[in-house]
Amino acid sequence: MEKKHIIITGGAGFIGSHVVRLFVTKYPEYHIINVDKLTYAGNLANLKDIEDKPNYTFVKADICDFDKMLELMQKYEVTGIIHLAAESHVDRSIKDPFTFARTNVMGTLSLLQAAKVYWESLPEGYEGKRFYHISTDEVYGALQFDGTLFTEETKYTPHSPYSASKASSDHFVRAFHDTYGMPTIVTNCSNNYGPYQFPEKLIPLFINNIRHRKPLPVYGKGENVRDWLYVEDHARAIDLIFHKGRVADTYNIGGFNEWKNIDLIKVIIKTVDRLLGHPEGYSLDLITYVTDRKGHDLRYAIDSTKLKRELGWEPSLQFEEGIEKTVKWYLENEAWMENVTSGGYQRYYEEMYKNR
């Protein structure tokens, strides 16, 4: 069997690190090349347990650097790309849309073009190759409280600079299939949670704030609804779709697990307080309502029926079990959290790579 050489972009990030770990451990016959720029959200401490595996290589690089991406494609004879690298925080996109357009749109285009140039230079062309692009449910816009769900046929109506940049990158991926015949796949996923998530995101931020008795900022009245999926279940779905998904198709990945923000926050409070030995309700006074986010979408909810019907995937964890595991992980890994929140990991990497 021909050996697979797979680039995973953004592999030092939250979701990416789980995907890298899964592929490195499950497929020792594959060579996994983790390409990450190591921005604020990239942390190689997320992969300490597999960094010395013989089938794993880390490359510090910017996906917007076309020449570098082409060099990596040629050097490692890459047969597949799983593209997770992205700027993903809506609040940051509102303040700095240019960075989101550069990374999410031009970075994706750089990867696509590098893959095109390299794969088309081979005698077999695109045969046995795959470009898998991970996107978000936010490209679909917002839902009302009417029971409807996002499906693979839902019209794109992005409302934030972040979701607009992801929508654009999705279109480029599909265009490379339609124009050049590149074997592409796109998936759109709901909100992920679990270990190693950068603590600007709601769940790790609130766990940390509860531990340190800091305010818990809730947008508006906390009535916005999100569909939550445990990150390891997302990684399993990516594995399945990469190997068995239909070329040029789209799959939605969700948890069938909708929560109002305020209800989710109360579950987090209850779980953290119990695990820290606090009386029930001890941290409820930390809830602080703040001015709502600009363009804040009301509700997201993913219909994963197609993925279950065609490939047999479904979430493995109930939310209560997943949130228990997640809270325990953050409480037991305080050193990781401190290193991230202090920025110490970034200074370490800057020193490590400055002369390379």
C-alpha positions as CSV (number, residue, x, y, z in Angstrom):
1,M,0.0,0.0,0.0
2,E,1.3,3.4,-0.9
3,K,2.3,5.4,2.1
4,K,0.2,8.5,2.9
5,H,2.0,11.8,3.7
6,I,-0.5,14.2,5.1
7,I,-0.2,17.8,6.0
8,I,-2.4,19.0,8.8
9,T,-2.5,22.8,9.1
10,G,-3.1,24.4,12.4
11,G,-2.1,21.2,14.1
12,A,-0.8,23.0,17.2
13,G,-4.2,24.6,17.8
14,F,-7.3,23.3,19.7
15,I,-9.0,21.1,17.2
16,G,-5.9,20.6,15.1
17,S,-3.9,19.1,18.0
18,H,-6.7,16.5,18.6
19,V,-6.7,15.6,14.9
20,V,-2.9,15.3,14.8
21,R,-2.8,13.1,17.9
22,L,-5.5,10.8,16.5
23,F,-3.8,10.4,13.1
24,V,-0.3,9.9,14.5
25,T,-1.4,7.3,17.0
26,K,-4.0,5.5,14.9
27,Y,-2.0,5.4,11.6
28,P,1.7,4.7,12.4
29,E,2.1,3.9,8.7
30,Y,1.2,7.5,7.7
31,H,3.6,10.4,7.9
32,I,1.8,13.4,9.5
33,I,3.3,16.8,8.9
34,N,1.9,19.4,11.3
35,V,2.2,22.9,9.7
36,D,1.5,25.7,12.1
37,K,2.6,29.4,12.3
38,L,2.4,29.3,16.1
39,T,0.3,32.4,16.5
40,Y,-1.2,33.1,19.9
41,A,-3.6,30.1,19.5
42,G,-0.9,27.6,18.5
43,N,0.8,25.7,21.4
44,L,3.1,22.7,20.9
45,A,2.5,21.8,24.5
46,N,-0.8,20.5,23.2
47,L,1.2,17.7,21.5
48,K,4.0,16.8,24.0
49,D,2.8,13.2,24.2
50,I,3.4,12.5,20.6
51,E,6.1,15.0,19.6
52,D,8.8,12.2,19.4
53,K,6.8,9.7,17.4
54,P,8.7,8.6,14.3
55,N,5.8,9.3,11.9
56,Y,5.3,12.9,13.1
57,T,7.0,16.1,11.8
58,F,6.4,19.7,12.9
59,V,7.1,22.6,10.6
60,K,6.7,26.2,11.7
61,A,5.3,28.0,8.6
62,D,2.7,30.5,7.5
63,I,0.1,29.0,5.1
64,C,0.0,32.3,3.3
65,D,3.6,31.7,2.1
66,F,2.9,30.0,-1.2
67,D,6.5,29.2,-2.0
68,K,6.9,27.5,1.4
69,M,3.7,25.5,1.0
70,L,4.8,24.3,-2.4
71,E,8.3,23.4,-1.1
72,L,6.6,21.3,1.7
73,M,4.4,19.6,-0.8
74,Q,7.4,18.6,-2.9
75,K,9.7,17.8,0.0
76,Y,7.3,15.5,1.8
77,E,5.6,14.2,-1.4
78,V,2.2,15.1,0.2
79,T,-0.8,13.0,-0.7
80,G,-3.4,14.7,1.4
81,I,-4.1,18.0,3.2
82,I,-6.4,18.4,6.2
83,H,-6.8,22.2,6.5
84,L,-7.7,23.5,10.0
85,A,-5.5,26.6,10.3
86,A,-7.7,29.7,10.7
87,E,-8.3,32.8,12.7
88,S,-11.6,31.8,14.5
89,H,-12.6,34.3,17.2
90,V,-15.5,36.5,16.2
91,D,-14.6,39.3,18.5
92,R,-11.1,39.5,17.1
93,S,-12.5,39.5,13.5
94,I,-14.7,42.5,14.4
95,K,-11.7,44.5,15.5
96,D,-9.3,43.3,12.8
97,P,-11.0,41.9,9.7
98,F,-7.9,42.2,7.5
99,T,-6.0,39.5,9.5
100,F,-9.0,37.1,9.0
101,A,-9.2,37.8,5.3
102,R,-5.4,37.2,5.0
103,T,-5.3,33.9,6.9
104,N,-8.6,32.4,6.1
105,V,-9.0,33.4,2.5
106,M,-5.5,34.0,1.1
107,G,-4.0,31.2,3.3
108,T,-6.5,28.7,2.0
109,L,-5.9,29.9,-1.6
110,S,-2.1,29.5,-1.1
111,L,-2.6,25.9,0.0
112,L,-5.0,25.1,-2.8
113,Q,-2.6,26.5,-5.4
114,A,0.4,24.7,-3.9
115,A,-1.5,21.4,-3.9
116,K,-2.6,22.0,-7.5
117,V,0.8,22.8,-8.8
118,Y,2.4,19.8,-7.1
119,W,-0.3,17.2,-7.7
120,E,-0.6,18.2,-11.4
121,S,3.1,17.7,-11.8
122,L,2.9,14.1,-10.9
123,P,2.3,11.3,-13.5
124,E,-0.8,10.1,-11.7
125,G,-2.1,13.7,-11.2
126,Y,-4.9,13.9,-8.6
127,E,-5.4,10.2,-8.2
128,G,-5.2,9.1,-4.6
129,K,-5.0,12.7,-3.4
130,R,-7.4,14.7,-1.1
131,F,-7.8,18.3,0.1
132,Y,-10.1,18.4,3.1
133,H,-11.2,21.8,4.3
134,I,-12.7,22.3,7.8
135,S,-15.2,25.1,8.0
136,T,-17.8,26.4,10.5
137,D,-21.6,26.5,10.8
138,E,-21.4,30.3,11.1
139,V,-21.2,30.6,7.3
140,Y,-24.9,29.7,7.3
141,G,-25.9,32.8,9.2
142,A,-28.5,32.5,12.0
143,L,-31.6,30.5,12.8
144,Q,-34.8,31.5,14.6
145,F,-36.2,29.6,17.5
146,D,-38.4,27.5,15.2
147,G,-36.7,24.1,15.3
148,T,-35.0,24.4,11.9
149,L,-31.5,23.2,11.5
150,F,-28.6,24.0,9.2
151,T,-28.3,21.3,6.4
152,E,-25.7,20.9,3.7
153,E,-28.1,22.7,1.4
154,T,-28.6,25.8,3.6
155,K,-27.8,29.1,1.8
156,Y,-24.6,30.9,3.0
157,T,-25.4,34.2,4.8
158,P,-22.4,35.1,6.9
159,H,-22.8,38.0,9.3
160,S,-19.4,38.6,10.8
161,P,-16.0,39.2,9.3
162,Y,-15.0,35.8,10.6
163,S,-17.8,33.9,9.0
164,A,-17.5,35.9,5.8
165,S,-13.8,34.9,5.5
166,K,-14.6,31.2,6.1
167,A,-17.5,31.4,3.6
168,S,-15.0,32.8,1.0
169,S,-12.5,30.1,1.7
170,D,-15.2,27.4,1.3
171,H,-16.1,28.8,-2.1
172,F,-12.4,28.7,-3.2
173,V,-12.1,25.1,-2.2
174,R,-15.2,24.1,-4.2
175,A,-14.1,26.2,-7.1
176,F,-10.8,24.3,-7.3
177,H,-12.7,21.1,-7.7
178,D,-15.1,22.5,-10.3
179,T,-12.3,24.3,-12.3
180,Y,-9.3,22.0,-12.0
181,G,-10.8,18.7,-10.8
182,M,-9.0,18.8,-7.4
183,P,-10.5,16.1,-5.1
184,T,-11.9,18.4,-2.3
185,I,-14.2,17.9,0.6
186,V,-15.7,20.6,2.9
187,T,-17.2,20.1,6.4
188,N,-19.0,22.6,8.5
189,C,-19.0,22.0,12.2
190,S,-20.7,23.4,15.3
191,N,-19.0,24.8,18.4
192,N,-16.4,22.5,19.8
193,Y,-15.3,22.2,23.4
194,G,-12.8,20.1,25.3
195,P,-9.2,20.0,26.5
196,Y,-6.5,22.4,25.0
197,Q,-8.9,25.1,23.9
198,F,-7.4,28.6,24.0
199,P,-9.0,30.4,27.0
200,E,-10.5,33.3,25.1
201,K,-13.3,30.9,24.2
202,L,-16.4,30.7,26.4
203,I,-16.0,27.3,28.2
204,P,-12.2,27.4,29.2
205,L,-12.5,31.2,29.9
206,F,-15.4,30.7,32.3
207,I,-13.8,27.7,34.0
208,N,-10.7,29.7,34.7
209,N,-12.6,32.8,35.8
210,I,-14.7,30.8,38.2
211,R,-11.5,29.3,39.7
212,H,-10.1,32.7,40.2
213,R,-13.3,34.4,41.3
214,K,-13.4,36.7,38.2
215,P,-16.5,38.1,36.4
216,L,-18.2,35.9,33.9
217,P,-19.2,38.3,31.0
218,V,-22.4,37.3,29.3
219,Y,-23.4,39.0,26.1
220,G,-26.9,40.6,26.2
221,K,-29.3,38.4,28.2
222,G,-27.4,35.2,27.4
223,E,-30.2,33.9,25.2
224,N,-28.1,33.1,22.1
225,V,-28.1,29.4,21.3
226,R,-25.2,27.2,20.1
227,D,-24.9,23.6,19.2
228,W,-21.9,22.0,21.1
229,L,-19.7,19.1,20.1
230,Y,-16.9,17.4,22.1
231,V,-13.7,18.0,20.2
232,E,-12.6,14.3,20.1
233,D,-15.9,13.5,18.4
234,H,-15.1,16.1,15.8
235,A,-11.7,14.5,15.3
236,R,-13.3,11.1,14.8
237,A,-15.6,12.6,12.2
238,I,-12.7,14.2,10.4
239,D,-10.9,10.9,10.3
240,L,-13.9,9.1,8.9
241,I,-14.7,11.8,6.3
242,F,-11.0,12.1,5.1
243,H,-11.0,8.4,4.4
244,K,-14.5,7.6,3.3
245,G,-16.2,10.9,2.4
246,R,-17.3,11.5,-1.2
247,V,-15.1,13.9,-3.2
248,A,-16.7,17.3,-3.9
249,D,-19.2,16.7,-1.2
250,T,-20.1,18.6,2.0
251,Y,-20.8,17.2,5.4
252,N,-22.2,18.9,8.4
253,I,-20.9,17.9,11.8
254,G,-22.9,18.8,14.9
255,G,-23.8,17.5,18.4
256,F,-27.6,17.7,18.3
257,N,-26.9,19.5,21.5
258,E,-28.3,23.0,21.7
259,W,-27.8,25.2,24.7
260,K,-28.7,28.8,25.5
261,N,-25.5,30.6,26.6
262,I,-26.9,31.4,30.1
263,D,-28.0,27.8,30.7
264,L,-24.6,26.5,29.5
265,I,-22.9,28.9,31.9
266,K,-25.0,27.8,34.8
267,V,-24.0,24.1,34.1
268,I,-20.3,25.2,34.0
269,I,-20.7,27.0,37.3
270,K,-22.4,24.1,38.9
271,T,-19.8,21.6,37.7
272,V,-16.8,23.8,38.7
273,D,-18.2,24.6,42.1
274,R,-18.9,21.0,42.8
275,L,-15.4,19.8,41.7
276,L,-13.7,22.6,43.8
277,G,-15.8,21.8,46.8
278,H,-17.8,25.0,46.8
279,P,-21.4,25.0,48.0
280,E,-24.0,24.9,45.1
281,G,-24.6,28.3,43.7
282,Y,-21.4,29.7,45.1
283,S,-20.2,31.3,41.9
284,L,-23.5,32.4,40.4
285,D,-22.8,36.0,41.6
286,L,-19.9,36.1,39.1
287,I,-22.3,36.4,36.1
288,T,-22.0,39.8,34.6
289,Y,-24.2,40.9,31.7
290,V,-22.4,43.0,29.2
291,T,-23.4,44.9,25.9
292,D,-24.2,42.4,23.2
293,R,-21.7,41.6,20.5
294,K,-22.2,43.4,17.2
295,G,-24.0,41.3,14.7
296,H,-24.5,38.5,17.3
297,D,-26.2,35.6,15.6
298,L,-29.2,34.3,17.5
299,R,-29.0,30.6,17.1
300,Y,-26.9,27.9,15.4
301,A,-27.9,24.3,15.1
302,I,-26.4,21.6,12.8
303,D,-28.2,18.7,11.2
304,S,-25.7,15.8,11.1
305,T,-28.2,13.3,9.7
306,K,-26.4,12.9,6.3
307,L,-23.1,12.1,8.1
308,K,-24.8,9.5,10.3
309,R,-26.8,8.0,7.4
310,E,-23.9,7.8,4.9
311,L,-20.8,7.2,7.1
312,G,-22.3,6.0,10.4
313,W,-20.9,8.8,12.6
314,E,-22.6,10.2,15.6
315,P,-21.4,11.9,18.8
316,S,-20.1,9.5,21.5
317,L,-20.6,11.7,24.5
318,Q,-23.7,13.2,26.2
319,F,-23.0,16.9,27.0
320,E,-23.1,16.4,30.8
321,E,-20.4,13.7,30.4
322,G,-18.4,15.8,28.0
323,I,-18.5,19.0,30.2
324,E,-17.5,16.9,33.3
325,K,-14.4,15.6,31.5
326,T,-13.6,19.1,30.2
327,V,-13.9,20.9,33.5
328,K,-11.8,18.2,35.2
329,W,-9.1,18.5,32.5
330,Y,-8.8,22.3,33.0
331,L,-8.8,22.1,36.8
332,E,-6.1,19.4,36.7
333,N,-4.0,21.2,34.2
334,E,-3.6,24.6,35.9
335,A,0.1,24.8,34.7
336,W,-1.0,24.5,31.1
337,M,-3.6,27.2,31.6
338,E,-1.2,29.5,33.4
339,N,1.4,29.1,30.6
340,V,-1.2,30.0,28.0
341,T,-2.8,32.9,29.8
342,S,0.6,34.4,30.7
343,G,1.8,34.2,27.1
344,G,4.9,32.2,28.4
345,Y,4.5,29.6,25.7
346,Q,4.8,32.3,22.9
347,R,8.0,33.7,24.4
348,Y,9.4,30.2,24.5
349,Y,8.6,29.5,20.8
350,E,9.9,32.9,19.7
351,E,13.3,32.2,21.3
352,M,13.3,28.6,19.9
353,Y,12.7,29.6,16.3
354,K,14.3,33.1,16.0
355,N,17.5,31.7,14.6
356,R,15.9,29.1,12.3
